Amino acid sequence: MSFAGGTDDIVDPLTGHVAYGANLSKSLARHNPDLAIMNAENYGFYISEFK
């Protein structure tokens, strides 16, 4: 798995960019379900902490 900057930010393996949120999870679900699940968990934590 790829992580950016020593954090748990998800890097899309197709683009190489760090991305967030539900749309990324939908995109990742097609080619990397494990990253999609991790992204969804990270995004849910972000929403719960900073809402």
C-alpha positions as CSV (number, residue, x, y, z in Angstrom):
1,M,0.0,0.0,0.0
2,S,1.1,3.5,-0.7
3,F,1.1,6.2,1.9
4,A,2.0,9.9,1.4
5,G,4.2,11.9,3.7
6,G,4.4,9.3,6.4
7,T,0.7,9.6,7.2
8,D,-2.3,7.3,6.4
9,D,-3.3,9.5,3.4
10,I,-4.4,7.2,0.5
11,V,-2.5,7.5,-2.7
12,D,-4.5,6.5,-5.8
13,P,-2.3,3.9,-7.5
14,L,-3.6,4.9,-11.0
15,T,-2.8,8.6,-10.7
16,G,-0.2,8.8,-7.9
17,H,-2.1,11.6,-6.3
18,V,-3.3,11.8,-2.7
19,A,-7.1,11.9,-2.6
20,Y,-9.9,11.7,-0.1
21,G,-13.6,11.0,0.2
22,A,-16.5,9.0,-1.1
23,N,-15.8,9.6,-4.8
24,L,-12.3,8.2,-4.4
25,S,-13.7,5.1,-2.6
26,K,-16.1,4.5,-5.5
27,S,-13.2,4.9,-8.0
28,L,-10.8,2.7,-6.0
29,A,-13.5,0.0,-5.5
30,R,-13.2,-1.0,-9.1
31,H,-9.4,-1.7,-9.1
32,N,-8.3,-1.9,-5.4
33,P,-11.1,-2.7,-2.9
34,D,-8.6,-2.8,0.0
35,L,-7.6,0.8,-0.6
36,A,-11.3,1.8,-1.0
37,I,-12.1,0.4,2.4
38,M,-9.1,2.1,4.0
39,N,-10.0,5.4,2.4
40,A,-13.6,5.1,3.6
41,E,-12.4,4.4,7.1
42,N,-10.0,7.4,7.1
43,Y,-12.7,9.7,5.6
44,G,-15.2,8.6,8.3
45,F,-12.7,9.3,11.0
46,Y,-12.0,12.8,9.5
47,I,-15.7,13.6,9.4
48,S,-16.3,12.4,13.0
49,E,-13.3,14.4,14.4
50,F,-13.7,17.7,12.5
51,K,-17.4,18.0,11.8
